[in-house]
Amino acid sequence: MHKKIIDIAKAHKKISAIVLIVIAIGSYITYKKSNTTANTVRYITGVVTKGTIVSTVSATGQTSASNQLDLKPKVSGTIISIPVNNAQEIKAGTIIAKIDASDAEKSVRDAVTNLKSAQLAYDKLTQPADDLSITQAENALASAQDAKKSAEEDLKRSYTDGYNTVASTFIDLSTTMSGLHDILYTQHGLDAYTSSLSEYNALNDSYTIADSAYQHNLTDYKSIALYTSNDQIGTLIDETYGTTKTIATVVKDLNNAIQEKISNQNQSHDTRTDTNVANLGSYTDKLNADMQSLLTAKNTIRSDTDTIASSDRTITEKTQSLIKLKSGADPLDIQSQKLTIQQRQNDLTDAQEKLADYTIRAPFDCIVASIPVNVGDEASSGTTVATLITKQKIAEVTLNEVDVARAKVGQQATLTFDAIDGLEIAGMVSEIDSVGTISSGVVTYSVKLAFDTQDDRVKPGMTVTAAIITDVKQDTLLVPSSAVKSKNGTKTVDLYENGSPKTVTVETGISNDTRTEILSGLKEGDTIVTQTTSANSTTQTSGQSGFRIPGIGGGGNRGAVGALGGR
């Protein structure tokens, strides 16, 4: 029977090969189903909770026995006192030396005086006005009002006097114009007193202009009475002054022409000419006097007007002053004075701080190692007054460039010691190197931590481990750090719902070795997958690594295949 099957297989090689392949595939599918059932995935879950998370960075180093300090003054001067001795143990704030502070003390006294002065000014500013001050302000206002009233009366009189001066002037102008006309046109004639045609025309034109101005001015004068407005009287005075000046010019020119004519004839002249010359001289004197009176009237009116304007300004000022006095100080003035007080207080504080620099004190509990100066020596900012050694122990540890970025001065730390079992001391970061040290391509930074308490069992050079607290979050959502996955900068967590996991994107905060803060994506009480397991992980991994058909390719099977594929 077997031989018969073999013969058939040899006769039908291709068909036999296909059958074997189908059998192999069927065997593999059966194997995968049984293997998948055996490797059922199991999920270990946890719950999102709220709590406190502390993030730390750890570092190791050694303790240091003491820290040496060369104490130098901030000011210059003569040392007048050194109340401590070498090797003396002193407390923080103990006076080590004093420098002559005479100038600084004077600055403080001046600052105190200025502050008191500013405070007094403020008190005076905010104090209500007394009856005497109000009465004085009211009297000042009344005086200003009286002055204005007096000036207004003076102005009224000035306009009256000015009008009367115009009336008096017109008497002289009338006489003068009549006399000029007689001299020029009704006696010898204008040509009798001129030497040329041009001179004749000039005198004639001047007279014509003066006569026109006189006639116009006379009309205005007749239309204005004493009770008319001050503006009209003022205009009339200005016009009359101009007219008088114009007529006086004609009188002067005619008198000059007659004198020149007499001189050119070189002979005695008649009585009529002498009379005309005398009349012209009389006209000149009267017109000059009239112009002076008119000018005085104009100036008096202007002065009285200015006095009234000044009185108005004074009344406004006194009125506002009285109102301000009764209503109290202006808020802006009060604020300004407060700022002045604050400035004086700042000046005093600065002076006091400067004075304090002349007394040199110990900055911490320490031992005076040496005092290289004596009383009477001159000290400056470069002079070492004393060398101090602190009793406080510190720890010096190193951090890598990642951890140092999270460390800051002032952060709390927990210190433990390899040599002292069970000892744990609280400390604080007091100093971080700003420049790192490179060794074999690795950058490290030195960090100093001050001990909160001192323990005599801690010796210099002991190994210390520091856990520096970089952040603390309270009442925040927390998950086990193993539940958080990260890929391409995205953080995810598998949320376990209805018997299966669901991947959700989350935003994380701080974390430590065991827990991670969740900022968004989950809520308190959610069930999450923290770990995934299977019954036969080794078989599962092996099945995924390559393609194998069970029963083929090993032992007799491989030989059978080879037999089929022979020839």
C-alpha positions in Angstrom: 0.0 0.0 0.0 2.8 2.4 0.9 4.7 1.4 -2.1 1.7 2.1 -4.2 1.3 5.6 -2.8 4.9 6.3 -3.4 4.6 5.2 -7.0 1.6 7.4 -7.5 3.5 10.3 -6.0 6.5 9.8 -8.3 4.2 9.7 -11.3 2.4 12.9 -10.3 5.1 15.1 -8.7 3.4 18.5 -9.3 0.1 17.4 -7.8 1.8 15.9 -4.8 3.8 19.1 -4.1 0.6 21.1 -4.2 -1.1 18.8 -1.8 1.8 19.0 0.6 1.7 22.8 0.5 -2.0 22.9 1.2 -1.6 20.5 4.1 1.3 22.7 5.5 -0.8 25.9 5.3 -3.7 24.2 7.1 -1.4 22.9 9.8 0.1 26.5 10.3 -3.4 28.1 10.6 -4.4 25.5 13.2 -1.1 26.2 15.0 -1.7 30.0 15.1 -5.2 29.6 16.4 -4.0 27.3 19.2 -1.0 29.5 20.0 -3.1 32.8 20.1 -5.4 31.2 22.5 -2.5 30.1 24.6 -1.0 33.7 24.5 -4.1 35.7 25.5 -3.1 39.3 26.5 -3.7 40.3 30.1 -3.9 43.9 31.4 -2.7 45.2 34.8 -4.7 48.3 35.6 -4.6 51.2 38.0 -6.8 54.2 38.9 -6.1 57.9 38.3 -5.9 59.5 41.7 -5.3 62.9 43.3 -2.3 63.5 45.6 1.0 65.2 46.1 4.0 64.6 43.9 7.6 65.6 44.7 10.2 65.9 41.9 13.8 65.7 42.9 17.3 65.4 41.4 19.9 63.4 43.3 23.7 64.0 43.5 26.6 62.9 45.6 29.6 64.7 46.9 31.5 65.5 50.1 31.0 67.6 53.2 33.2 70.6 53.8 34.4 71.5 57.3 34.3 75.3 57.0 34.2 78.3 54.7 36.8 81.1 55.0 36.0 84.7 54.5 38.2 87.8 54.2 36.1 90.6 55.7 36.6 93.9 53.9 34.8 97.3 54.6 32.5 99.0 52.0 33.9 102.4 52.9 37.2 104.1 53.6 38.4 105.8 56.7 40.4 105.5 59.9 39.9 102.4 62.1 38.9 103.7 65.6 38.0 100.4 67.3 38.6 96.6 67.1 36.7 95.0 70.0 37.5 91.3 69.1 40.6 89.1 69.4 42.2 86.4 67.4 40.7 82.9 67.8 37.6 84.4 69.4 34.4 82.6 68.7 31.7 85.2 67.9 28.0 85.3 66.9 26.5 86.7 63.7 26.2 90.5 64.1 29.1 90.9 66.5 31.1 94.2 65.9 34.6 93.4 64.6 35.8 96.9 63.8 34.6 100.5 63.6 35.7 103.2 61.1 35.5 106.9 61.8 32.0 107.9 60.6 31.9 111.7 61.4 30.8 112.7 57.8 28.2 109.9 57.6 26.7 110.9 61.0 26.4 114.5 59.7 24.6 113.2 56.6 22.2 111.3 58.8 21.5 114.4 60.9 20.9 116.5 57.8 18.5 113.8 56.4 16.6 113.8 59.7 16.2 117.6 59.6 15.1 117.5 56.0 12.5 114.8 56.8 11.1 116.8 59.7 11.0 120.0 57.5 9.0 118.1 54.8 6.7 116.7 57.5 6.0 120.1 58.9 5.3 121.5 55.5 2.8 118.7 55.0 1.1 119.3 58.3 0.9 123.0 57.5 -0.5 122.3 54.1 -3.2 119.9 55.4 -4.1 122.1 58.4 -7.4 124.0 58.0 -7.1 127.8 57.5 -7.4 129.8 60.7 -9.7 132.9 61.1 -6.8 135.3 60.9 -5.6 133.9 57.5 -9.1 134.0 56.1 -9.6 137.6 57.3 -6.2 138.7 55.8 -7.2 137.0 52.5 -10.6 138.8 52.5 -8.9 142.1 53.2 -6.4 141.6 50.4 -9.3 140.9 48.0 -11.2 144.0 49.2 -8.1 146.2 48.7 -7.7 144.9 45.2 -11.4 145.7 44.5 -10.9 149.2 46.0 -7.9 149.7 43.8 -9.9 148.8 40.7 -12.7 151.2 41.7 -10.2 154.0 42.3 -8.6 153.3 38.9 -12.0 153.4 37.2 -12.8 156.8 38.7 -9.3 158.0 37.6 -10.0 156.8 34.1 -13.3 158.6 34.0 -11.6 161.8 35.1 -8.9 161.2 32.6 -11.4 161.0 29.7 -13.1 164.1 31.0 -9.8 165.9 31.1 -8.9 164.6 27.7 -12.1 165.9 26.2 -11.5 169.3 27.8 -8.0 169.3 26.4 -9.5 168.7 23.0 -11.9 171.6 23.4 -9.0 173.9 24.5 -6.9 172.7 21.6 -9.6 173.5 19.1 -9.6 177.2 20.3 -6.0 177.4 19.4 -6.5 175.4 16.1 -9.2 177.8 15.0 -7.1 180.8 15.7 -4.1 179.2 14.0 -5.9 178.1 10.8 -7.5 181.6 10.5 -4.1 183.3 10.9 -2.5 180.9 8.4 -5.2 181.7 5.8 -4.7 185.4 6.3 -1.0 185.2 6.0 -1.1 182.9 2.9 -4.0 184.2 0.9 -5.3 187.7 2.1 -2.3 189.8 2.7 0.8 189.8 0.4 -0.2 186.4 -0.9 1.5 183.1 -0.7 4.0 184.0 -3.4 5.3 186.9 -1.3 6.8 184.4 1.1 8.1 181.7 -1.4 11.2 181.8 -3.5 10.2 179.3 -6.1 7.2 177.6 -7.7 8.0 174.3 -6.1 8.2 175.9 -2.7 4.9 177.7 -3.4 3.2 174.4 -4.4 4.6 172.5 -1.3 3.3 175.1 1.1 -0.1 175.3 -0.6 -0.4 171.5 -0.6 0.6 171.3 3.1 -2.0 173.9 4.0 -4.7 172.2 2.0 -4.0 168.9 3.7 -3.9 170.5 7.2 -7.2 172.4 6.5 -8.9 169.2 5.3 -7.8 167.3 8.5 -8.9 170.3 10.6 -12.3 170.4 9.0 -12.9 166.7 9.4 -11.6 166.8 13.0 -13.8 169.7 13.8 -16.9 167.9 12.5 -16.0 164.9 14.8 -15.5 167.2 17.7 -18.8 168.8 17.3 -20.6 165.4 17.1 -19.1 164.2 20.4 -20.3 165.4 23.8 -18.7 164.9 27.2 -21.2 162.1 28.1 -20.4 160.0 25.0 -18.5 156.7 25.3 -14.9 156.6 26.4 -13.9 154.9 23.2 -15.2 157.8 21.1 -13.4 160.4 23.3 -10.2 158.3 23.1 -10.5 158.3 19.3 -11.2 162.0 19.2 -8.1 162.7 21.4 -5.9 160.6 19.0 -7.4 162.4 15.9 -6.9 165.9 17.5 -3.3 165.1 18.4 -2.6 164.1 14.7 -4.4 167.2 13.3 -2.5 169.5 15.7 0.8 167.9 14.6 -0.1 168.4 10.9 -1.0 172.1 11.4 2.2 172.7 13.5 4.2 171.3 10.5 2.5 173.9 8.2 3.3 176.7 10.7 6.9 175.6 10.9 7.3 175.3 7.1 5.7 178.8 6.5 7.9 180.4 9.1 11.0 178.9 7.6 10.0 180.1 4.1 9.5 183.7 5.4 12.8 183.7 7.2 14.6 182.4 4.1 12.9 185.0 1.9 14.0 187.8 4.3 17.5 186.5 4.3 17.7 186.3 0.5 16.5 189.9 0.0 19.2 191.2 2.3 17.2 194.2 3.2 14.9 195.5 5.8 11.4 194.1 5.8 8.1 195.7 6.5 6.1 195.8 9.7 3.5 193.3 8.4 6.1 190.6 7.9 7.4 191.1 11.4 3.9 190.8 12.7 3.4 187.5 10.7 6.6 186.1 12.0 5.6 186.9 15.6 2.2 185.4 15.1 3.7 182.2 13.6 5.9 182.0 16.6 2.9 182.3 18.9 1.1 179.7 16.9 4.0 177.3 17.3 4.2 177.7 21.1 0.5 177.1 21.5 0.4 174.1 19.2 3.4 172.5 21.0 1.7 173.1 24.3 -1.6 171.6 23.0 0.2 168.5 21.6 1.9 168.0 25.0 -1.4 168.2 26.8 -3.1 165.8 24.3 -0.1 163.4 24.7 -0.4 163.6 28.5 -4.1 162.9 28.3 -3.4 159.8 26.1 -0.8 158.5 28.4 -2.9 159.1 31.5 -5.8 157.2 29.9 -3.5 154.3 29.0 -2.0 154.2 32.5 -5.4 154.2 34.1 -6.6 151.4 31.7 -3.5 149.3 32.6 -4.2 149.9 36.3 -7.7 148.6 35.9 -6.5 145.5 34.0 -3.9 144.9 36.7 -6.5 145.3 39.3 -8.7 142.7 37.5 -5.8 140.2 37.6 -5.2 140.9 41.2 -8.8 140.5 42.1 -8.9 137.1 40.3 -5.8 136.0 42.1 -7.0 137.1 45.5 -10.5 135.5 44.9 -8.9 132.2 43.9 -6.6 132.4 46.9 -9.5 133.0 49.3 -11.5 130.1 47.8 -8.5 127.8 48.0 -7.8 128.9 51.6 -11.4 128.2 52.6 -11.6 124.9 50.8 -8.3 123.5 52.0 -5.2 122.3 50.2 -5.3 121.1 46.7 -5.1 117.3 46.4 -2.2 117.5 43.9 -0.3 119.7 46.3 -0.9 117.2 49.1 0.3 114.4 46.8 3.3 116.3 45.8 4.2 117.0 49.5 3.7 113.3 50.3 6.2 112.4 47.6 8.6 115.0 49.0 8.3 113.3 52.4 8.9 109.9 50.8 12.0 111.2 49.1 13.3 112.6 52.4 12.6 109.3 54.0 14.5 107.5 51.3 17.4 109.9 51.8 17.4 109.2 55.5 17.4 105.4 54.9 20.3 105.7 52.4 22.2 107.8 54.9 21.6 105.3 57.7 22.7 102.4 55.5 25.8 104.3 54.6 26.4 105.0 58.3 26.0 101.3 59.1 28.8 100.5 56.6 31.2 102.2 59.0 30.6 99.4 61.6 31.9 96.1 60.4 30.0 93.1 61.8 30.3 89.3 61.5 27.9 88.1 58.8 27.5 84.7 60.5 28.5 82.6 63.6 32.3 82.1 63.2 35.8 82.1 64.6 38.1 85.1 64.1 41.1 83.5 62.4 43.2 86.7 62.2 43.1 90.5 62.5 45.8 92.0 60.2 45.0 95.6 61.1 45.3 97.9 64.1 43.5 100.9 65.5 44.6 104.0 63.7 45.2 102.3 60.4 43.6 103.6 57.2 41.1 101.1 55.7 39.5 100.9 52.3 37.4 98.5 50.2 40.6 96.5 49.5 41.7 96.2 53.1 41.2 92.9 54.9 40.0 93.8 58.4 39.6 90.2 59.6 39.7 86.7 58.3 36.7 84.6 59.5 36.1 80.8 59.5 32.5 79.7 59.7 31.5 76.8 61.9 28.6 75.8 59.6 29.2 72.7 57.5 28.2 72.5 53.9 27.8 69.8 51.3 29.4 70.2 47.8 27.9 67.9 45.2 27.9 67.8 41.4 25.0 67.8 38.9 25.0 67.0 35.2 23.8 69.6 32.7 20.3 68.2 32.6 19.7 68.1 36.3 21.4 71.5 37.0 18.8 73.2 34.7 16.1 72.2 37.3 18.1 73.3 40.3 17.8 76.8 41.8 19.2 78.6 44.8 16.9 78.3 47.8 15.5 74.9 47.0 15.2 72.5 49.9 17.2 69.2 50.0 17.5 66.1 52.1 21.0 65.0 52.9 22.1 61.4 53.9 25.5 60.1 54.8 27.1 56.7 53.9 29.1 56.7 57.1 26.2 57.5 59.5 23.3 55.1 59.2 19.9 56.6 59.7 21.1 60.3 59.8 19.0 62.6 57.6 19.6 66.4 57.6 17.6 69.0 55.9 19.5 71.5 53.8 19.1 74.2 51.2 20.8 75.0 47.9 23.0 78.1 48.6 25.2 78.3 45.5 25.3 77.0 41.9 28.3 77.3 39.6 27.4 79.4 36.5 30.2 77.8 34.5 30.5 74.0 34.3 33.6 71.8 34.3 34.2 69.5 31.3 35.9 66.1 31.9 36.1 63.5 29.2 33.4 65.3 27.3 31.0 65.3 30.2 29.9 68.7 31.7 29.2 68.9 35.5 28.3 71.8 37.8 29.3 72.2 41.4 26.4 72.9 43.8 26.7 73.9 47.5 24.1 73.1 50.1 23.9 74.6 53.5 22.9 72.5 56.5 19.7 73.6 58.3 21.1 71.9 61.5 24.6 70.9 62.6 25.5 67.4 63.8 28.9 66.7 65.4 28.9 63.3 63.8 29.3 64.8 60.4 33.0 65.1 59.7 34.8 66.9 56.9 35.2 64.9 53.7 32.3 62.5 54.4 30.4 61.2 51.4 26.9 62.8 51.2 23.9 62.1 49.0 21.6 65.0 48.3 18.0 64.8 47.1 17.2 68.3 45.9 13.5 69.0 45.7 13.0 70.8 42.4 9.2 70.9 42.4 6.1 70.0 44.5 2.5 69.7 43.3 -0.4 69.1 45.7 -3.9 67.9 45.0 -3.0 67.1 41.4 -4.0 64.1 39.1 -1.4 61.3 39.3 -0.8 58.0 37.4 2.0 55.5 37.6 4.8 56.5 35.4 4.7 53.1 33.7 1.3 54.0 32.2 2.6 56.9 30.2 3.9 56.2 26.7 5.8 58.7 24.5 6.2 58.8 20.8 7.3 61.7 18.6 6.8 64.1 21.4 3.2 63.0 22.1 2.3 61.5 25.5 -0.5 58.8 25.6 -2.2 56.6 28.2 -4.3 53.5 27.6 -7.7 54.1 29.2 -9.4 50.8 30.1 -13.1 50.9 29.4 -15.6 48.1 28.8 -13.0 45.4 29.0 -10.6 46.8 26.4 -7.9 49.6 26.3 -8.4 52.9 24.5 -5.4 55.1 23.8 -5.9 58.8 24.8 -3.5 61.7 24.4 -2.5 63.4 27.7 -0.6 66.5 28.8 1.9 65.7 31.6 3.5 67.9 34.2 6.3 66.9 36.6 7.2 63.3 37.3 9.5 61.2 39.5 10.6 57.6 39.5 7.1 56.2 40.3 4.4 58.7 39.4 3.6 61.3 36.7 1.4 64.4 36.9 -1.5 64.6 34.4 -2.6 68.1 33.4 -5.2 67.1 30.9 -6.7 64.1 29.1 -7.8 62.1 32.2 -10.0 62.6 35.2 -9.9 61.4 38.7 -11.2 57.8 39.0 -10.4 56.7 35.4 -9.1 53.1 35.1 -5.9 52.9 33.1 -3.5 50.2 31.8 -0.2 50.2 33.7 1.2 47.0 32.3 0.4 44.4 29.6 1.3 40.7 30.0 0.7 37.4 28.2 0.8 33.7 29.2 3.6 32.7 26.7 5.4 35.9 25.8 8.5 34.0 24.6 6.5 32.0 22.0 4.7 35.1 20.9 7.9 37.0 20.3 9.4 34.0 18.4 6.3 33.7 16.2 6.5 37.4 15.3 10.2 37.3 14.4 10.0 35.0 11.3 7.7 32.8 9.2 7.8 29.0 10.2 5.4 26.2 9.2 5.2 23.6 12.1 6.3 20.1 11.1 8.1 21.2 7.9 11.8 22.0 7.5 13.1 19.9 10.4 14.0 16.3 10.8 12.1 13.8 8.7 9.8 16.3 7.2 12.6 18.2 5.7 13.9 15.0 4.3 10.4 14.2 2.8 10.3 17.6 1.1 13.7 16.9 -0.2 12.6 13.6 -1.5 9.7 15.2 -3.3 11.9 17.9 -4.8 14.6 15.5 -6.0 15.8 14.8 -9.6 
